[in-house]
């Protein structure tokens, strides 16, 4: 689930409580499902659109080949790893800022 408010309303909470076998995972607020869509278009651009195509059929052939064995994009880091990375970045940035003020 993305971090929208739909999972916070009472009817959704009740539905989830009645289904304990469902495990809900949330994407970070700044990294919604739409980022996955953007990632697909980035891959498409890198692999196909930057090449010169004489025919649309070349692009369609690429899409067909990709769809024969699709692989979902998955988060490769846990939430704890992401938060630790943000914390390290924050401390590095704050140290630089405080050093430059002196």
C-alpha positions as CSV (number, residue, x, y, z in Angstrom):
1,X,0.0,0.0,0.0
2,X,1.1,3.5,-0.6
3,X,0.8,5.9,2.3
4,X,-2.5,7.4,1.4
5,X,-5.2,7.8,4.0
6,X,-7.4,5.0,2.5
7,X,-5.9,2.4,4.9
8,X,-6.6,4.6,7.9
9,X,-10.4,4.8,7.6
10,X,-12.5,2.6,9.9
11,X,-14.0,0.4,7.3
12,X,-10.6,-0.5,6.0
13,X,-9.2,-1.1,9.5
14,X,-12.1,-3.4,10.2
15,X,-11.7,-5.3,7.0
16,X,-8.0,-5.9,7.8
17,X,-8.7,-6.9,11.4
18,X,-11.1,-9.6,10.1
19,X,-8.3,-11.0,7.8
20,X,-5.3,-11.6,10.0
21,X,-3.6,-13.6,7.3
22,X,-3.2,-10.4,5.3
23,X,0.0,-8.6,5.9
24,X,0.1,-5.0,4.9
25,X,3.3,-3.3,3.8
26,X,3.6,0.4,3.2
27,X,5.9,2.2,0.8
28,X,7.6,5.3,2.1
29,X,5.5,8.4,1.7
30,X,8.0,9.9,-0.8
31,X,8.2,6.7,-2.8
32,X,4.7,5.8,-3.9
33,X,3.6,3.1,-6.5
34,X,3.9,5.8,-9.1
35,X,7.7,5.7,-8.8
36,X,7.5,2.1,-10.0
37,X,5.6,3.4,-13.1
38,X,8.3,6.0,-13.6
39,X,11.0,3.4,-13.2
40,X,9.4,1.3,-16.0
41,X,9.4,4.3,-18.4
42,X,13.1,5.0,-17.4
43,X,14.0,1.5,-18.4
44,X,12.0,1.7,-21.6
45,X,13.8,4.9,-22.4
46,X,17.3,3.5,-21.7
47,X,16.8,0.3,-23.5
48,X,14.7,1.2,-26.5
49,X,13.7,4.8,-27.0
50,X,17.3,6.3,-27.1
51,X,18.0,4.0,-30.0
52,X,17.0,4.9,-33.5
53,X,13.9,3.0,-34.6
54,X,12.6,3.1,-38.1
55,X,9.4,1.4,-37.3
56,X,6.9,1.3,-34.4
57,X,6.9,-2.4,-34.7
58,X,10.5,-2.5,-33.3
59,X,9.2,-0.9,-30.1
60,X,6.2,-3.2,-30.0
61,X,8.6,-6.2,-30.4
62,X,10.6,-5.0,-27.4
63,X,7.4,-4.7,-25.3
64,X,6.3,-8.2,-26.3
65,X,9.7,-9.7,-25.4
66,X,9.7,-7.9,-22.1
67,X,6.2,-9.1,-21.2
68,X,7.1,-12.7,-21.9
69,X,9.2,-12.8,-18.8
70,X,8.3,-9.7,-16.7
71,X,10.0,-9.1,-13.4
72,X,8.5,-6.7,-10.8
73,X,10.6,-4.0,-9.4
74,X,11.1,-4.7,-5.7
75,X,12.4,-2.6,-2.8
76,X,15.8,-4.0,-2.0
77,X,16.2,-2.3,1.4
78,X,14.2,-2.5,4.5
79,X,12.5,0.5,6.0
80,X,15.2,0.4,8.8
81,X,18.0,0.5,6.2
82,X,16.3,3.4,4.4
83,X,15.8,5.4,7.6
84,X,19.4,4.7,8.7
85,X,20.6,6.0,5.3
86,X,18.5,9.2,5.7
87,X,19.9,9.6,9.3
88,X,23.5,9.3,8.0
89,X,22.8,11.8,5.2
90,X,21.2,14.2,7.7
91,X,24.2,14.1,10.1
92,X,26.6,14.6,7.2
93,X,24.7,17.5,5.9
94,X,24.3,19.1,9.4
95,X,28.0,18.7,10.1
96,X,28.9,20.4,6.8
97,X,26.5,23.2,7.6
98,X,27.8,23.8,11.1
99,X,31.4,23.7,9.9
100,X,30.8,26.3,7.2
101,X,29.1,28.7,9.7
102,X,32.3,28.9,11.8
